[in-house]
């Protein structure tokens, strides 16, 4: 049975879990909050001990994990804006540091890893690239290979003030199965209504290969659509058997 899963259910379901193994991945865009990975200002009103945007959000109260508020990321405003064109395909970098390059999230090129990059490849095991949870450990993607990567999602709130964004205003409008795995993930963008300045959110919930984590980050975004488009109302189907299980 096909199930639609809102970003609220996707992320809040991950809170009721046990201690985790770090994966340290975030979606990097021109409009991301905490553009230098963490808040650099004088205020230290933090409620989350992990201060960088790419760390997992885990066992935190809503006011701490939602939009990474507990990291003061909303005080570290974007230096630009993430421009998204409706009716297109876009690429988003999932990495473990700002300005990462390479094929994988940790900066390695494809030819610097055994091919196929899977724990079923004896060379992966021989090079010590298998984690204790039987997944890949560099980067730690909570996956044994690409087909077991849980999937990532992009949501939007048609609000221009990030402090007005709540879970019930966010709608998932695009997903990418078998991500994050390579550094770049591709998303199909539907016929979204234009906005000069909205709030977009990226998120994912890993599916095993270590303890459950969750990731969520806010971005200032602009939707470009000269044909009009529409404001999304129904969340897209979020990929991954593990994520679907969270909705049952």
HELIX and SHEET records of a PDB file:
HELIX    1   1 UNK A    7  UNK A   12  1                                   6    
HELIX    2   2 UNK A   13  UNK A   15  5                                   3    
HELIX    3   3 UNK A   62  UNK A   65  1                                   4    
HELIX    4   4 UNK A   66  UNK A   71  5                                   6    
HELIX    5   5 UNK A   73  UNK A   75  5                                   3    
HELIX    6   6 UNK A  110  UNK A  112  5                                   3    
HELIX    7   7 UNK A  122  UNK A  126  1                                   5    
HELIX    8   8 UNK A  146  UNK A  148  5                                   3    
HELIX    9   9 UNK A  162  UNK A  164  5                                   3    
HELIX   10  10 UNK A  167  UNK A  169  5                                   3    
HELIX   11  11 UNK A  241  UNK A  246  1                                   6    
SHEET    1   A 3 UNK A  26  UNK A  28  0                                        
SHEET    2   A 3 UNK A  88  UNK A  95 -1                                        
SHEET    3   A 3 UNK A 184  UNK A 189 -1                                        
SHEET    1   B 5 UNK A  82  UNK A  85  0                                        
SHEET    2   B 5 UNK A 215  UNK A 224  1                                        
SHEET    3   B 5 UNK A 195  UNK A 204 -1                                        
SHEET    4   B 5 UNK A 152  UNK A 157 -1                                        
SHEET    5   B 5 UNK A 171  UNK A 176 -1                                        
END                                                                             
